[in-house]
Amino acid sequence: MRRWVCVPMITLCLLLTACGRTGEDEAASLREHYHDMAGCSMEALVTCDQEGLEWEARLKCEYVPGGEITVEVLEPETIAGVRAVLNDTDWSLEFEDASLNVGFLSEEAVSPATCLPRLMSALRDGWLLEENEETWNEVPCMRLCVDQSGTQSGKIISTIWLRQDDGKPLRGEIAVDGEIILTAEFTSFSFYDTLEES
């Protein structure tokens, strides 16, 4: 009798394993859009909370993989119009006709200005740690947790909630050494033409 009880349990384990594989396939399919994209435009409310310091701004980002990336402050009004321009090696701040070079940009740099580009980079090239279906603010999402750790800034984990209906980001978090320091609530997102289409 005991042998017959094991057979249904083994079958159930195999079915559960197959369910996990479907989730991996869905995560890979969603990430493929980001890996193949020519670029994207997005806006998000970005919040920084580190060591008791809080900072919040509405940012617009034009992201081009391997090219120039711009992040512009839309709100608060006191700093609206300030832009950060990032490339592979350094970044600068611009306002009207003035430009200030801020210096070398390491791969491990984590700041509010790099939050949105870092989340896109995580979707494209980060090491996938886990994925699962999760509802965020009543929106069905695929939640992806991605490792982007570098050599200087400790363990960097990005978590992104992608809408299940269109694969666009709804929310993102960046944690360093287990502490969430940046969050992004996306208010708009659009892909440029994908490489395949162009």
N, C-alpha and C positions, 0 to 999 in steps of 0.2 A: 504493500500500500504506500509506503513512504516514497518508493521510486516514482509512482504516478503523481505524487504531489510536487516533486521537483520539476517535472516536465512543464507544467503550466507556468511555474515561476521562472524557468529559463526562457520560455517564450516571451513572457512579460518583460524581462530584462532586455531581450533583443529588440522588442518593439520600442521600448524607451530609448535605447541607443539610436534607433532609426529616427526618432523624433528630434533628438539632439542634432543629428546630421542635417535635418531640414533647416534648423535655425542657423547653422553654420553656412549653408548654401544661401540663405536669404541675406545674411550679413555680408557675405562675399559679393553678392549681386548688388547690394546697395552701395558698397564701397567702390565697386567697379566704376560707377558714374563719376565719383570724385577722382579716381585715378586717371580716367580718360579725359577729364574735362580740360578745356582750353583756359578756363577761369570761371570766376563767379563774382557776383555782386551781392552784398548782404548788409542788413542793418540789425543791430541788437542792442539791448540794454545790458551793459557790462558792469558788473559789481565786483569790487576788490575788497576783501576782508582779510587782513593779515595783521596779527599782533594788536588787535583792538582798533586798527585804523580802517575806516570805511570810506569808500570812494565809489561813485556811481556816475555813469555817463552813457548817453546814447551815441553809438558809434556807427559809422558807415565804412565798409571795407570793400576795396576792389582787389581781388586776389588773383594773381596770375602765377601759376606754378613755375618756379625757376626764373621769374621775371620780377619787375618792380611791383611792390605791393603798397597800396596807400590806405591809411586808416585816418578818417576825419571825424572830429568831434562835432556832433549835431546839437547836443545838449549836455550840460547846462549852458545857458546863454553866455555866461561870463567867459567861457573858453571855446565857444562855438567857432568853427572855422580853422582851428589849429589842426594841422595834418602831420602825421608821421609817415615818412616814406622809407620803406625797408627794402633791402636787397640781400643778396647772399652774404655780404661782408659787413655792412654797416647800416646805420639809419640816421635820419635827420628829422628835425622838427621844422615845419614851415607855417608861417602866418602872413597872409597878404604877400608882400614882396620880400619878407625877411626869411632867411633859412639858417638853421643852426645845426651843424653836424654834431651828433650825440656820441659818435665813436663806434668802435667795433661791436658787432652784434654776434655773440656766440650762439651756437645751436641750442644751448640750454637756457637762454634768456627767457624769463617769465615776467611779464608786466602787462598792465591793462592794454597797452598799445599793441602787444603781440598776441593777445588772447584769441581773437578771431582767426588770424593766420595760423596760429598754432593748432586750433581745433581742425582747420582744413587739412593741415599737414598730418595730423593724427589720423584722420579718415583715409588719407592717401597712403601713408607709409608706416604708420605706427604698428606695433606688435599687438594683435588682438588677444586680449586676456579672457574676455567673456562676452556673451551676447545673450539677450533674452527679450521676450516681448513684455512690454510694460506700458501702462497707461499714465500719461502725464497731463494733468489738467483736463481729464476726460478725452484726451486725444490718444488713440492707439499708436504706440511707437515701438521701434526696435531700439533697445538700449545697448550701445556698444561701449565697452571699457577697453582702453588702448594704452599700452605702455610707450612712453616717449622719453624714458630716462636717458640722460646724458652722463658725461663724466664729471661735471662740476656742481650741478645743482641738486643732487640727490634723486630720489625716486619721483618721477613725474608721470602721473596718470591722468589721462583725459577721458571723460565720460560724455558721450553724445547721445541724445535722444533724437532719432530720425523718424519722421512721420511714416507710418506704414503705407498710406495711400499714394504718396509721391516721392518718398525718400529724402525730403528736405529736412534740414535741422530745425528742431523746436527749442532745444535747450542744450547747453554744454557746461561742463565743469572741468576745472583744472586743479588737481591736488598735487602738492609737493610734500613728500614724506608723510603722507596720510592726512594732511590738512588741506581742505578745500580753500583755495585763496582767490580763485576767479570763477565767476559764473556768467553765463551769457543767455539771455532770453531773446531768441530771434524774433524779429517783427516782420522781416521780409528777406527773401532769398531767391536768386535766379541764376541759373547756369548761363555762361556764354555758350556759343556753339561748341559741341564736343569735337574732339579731334577726329572722330569717325565721320562726323557730318561735314567737316570743313575740308 
